[in-house]
Amino acid sequence: MKPIFSLLAVLFLCAATSAQQPLWVRTGHLGGVCGLIFTPDGKHFISSATNDPRILVWNTANGSYERTINIPN
């Protein structure tokens, strides 16, 4: 699957809409981000990337990395 957005672009677009500047920028995936969802409670967002066998969990309050979920091959 080809990545649609990079995590950087998604965060920038979301932040620019309300504050005209990024709230925070995070990196961590080995490829471009192709999936990004928020948890039902809004406290975390989860990202996945092309050619990266991991899912990363982030805190939405401050953008901090919380944990990695490895996807078995």
C-alpha positions in Angstrom: 0.0 0.0 0.0 1.3 3.4 -0.9 1.4 6.0 1.9 -1.2 8.8 1.6 0.3 11.2 4.1 3.3 11.3 6.3 2.7 11.6 10.0 4.4 14.9 9.8 2.0 16.2 7.2 -1.1 14.9 9.1 0.0 16.5 12.4 0.9 19.8 10.6 -2.4 19.9 8.9 -4.4 19.2 12.1 -2.4 21.8 14.1 -2.4 24.4 11.4 -6.2 24.4 11.2 -6.5 25.6 14.7 -3.2 27.3 15.7 -1.5 28.0 12.4 1.6 26.2 13.5 2.4 22.5 14.5 1.7 21.6 18.1 4.3 18.9 17.9 6.0 16.8 15.3 6.9 13.1 15.8 8.9 10.7 13.8 9.5 7.0 14.4 8.2 4.9 11.5 10.5 3.3 8.9 8.3 4.3 6.0 5.6 6.8 5.2 2.5 6.7 7.4 -0.5 5.0 5.7 -2.8 4.7 8.6 -3.7 6.9 11.5 -6.7 6.5 13.9 -7.7 7.9 17.2 -8.9 5.8 20.1 -12.6 6.2 21.0 -11.7 8.1 24.2 -9.4 10.5 22.2 -6.5 10.0 24.5 -4.2 8.2 22.0 -3.7 7.9 18.3 -2.3 4.9 16.6 -0.2 5.0 13.4 1.1 2.4 10.9 3.4 2.8 8.0 4.4 1.2 4.8 7.3 -1.4 5.1 7.2 -1.0 8.9 6.0 -4.1 10.8 5.1 -2.0 13.9 2.1 0.0 15.1 3.1 3.0 17.2 0.8 4.4 20.0 1.0 8.1 20.8 -0.5 10.3 23.5 -2.7 13.1 22.0 -2.3 15.4 25.0 1.4 16.0 24.4 2.4 14.0 21.4 4.6 11.7 23.3 5.4 8.1 22.2 3.8 5.5 24.4 4.5 2.1 23.0 5.1 -0.1 20.0 3.0 -3.1 18.9 4.9 -5.5 16.8 3.0 -7.2 13.9 4.2 -10.7 13.4 5.1 -11.7 9.8 
